[in-house]
Amino acid sequence: MAIDRDHEQEVNIPSTATAVVAEFSDRDQAEAAVEALEKAGFNAEQVSFVARGAEHDGERFIPGTLLITVHTDGRDDDAMRVLREQGASTVKSGLISATGEVIEEHTTEEAQT
């Protein structure tokens, strides 16, 4: 199959973004947090929910950390409040990598209280 170089499009995928990242160990709490974020006005395009570090020992599934990332459009404090209320073990705001790692943490009003 020949590649048509005349119709190629450049795709820019950002390697970093500003967002809030929360960790959960309980799936029900994480799912409730996503619902609470939606009720607080965050849409599905702003919220991602992924599992990281899950394993299978041959007989059973062993869950890893559940991460919720929220692209807040300046509403970091609102997102952090909702995530904490829903039982997140860790909540950080800042510049994140494409893998969800917070590489530059931001100070917010919520973090100072």
Order of alpha helices (4+ residues) and beta strands (2+ residues): beta-alpha-beta-beta-beta-beta-alpha-beta-beta-alpha
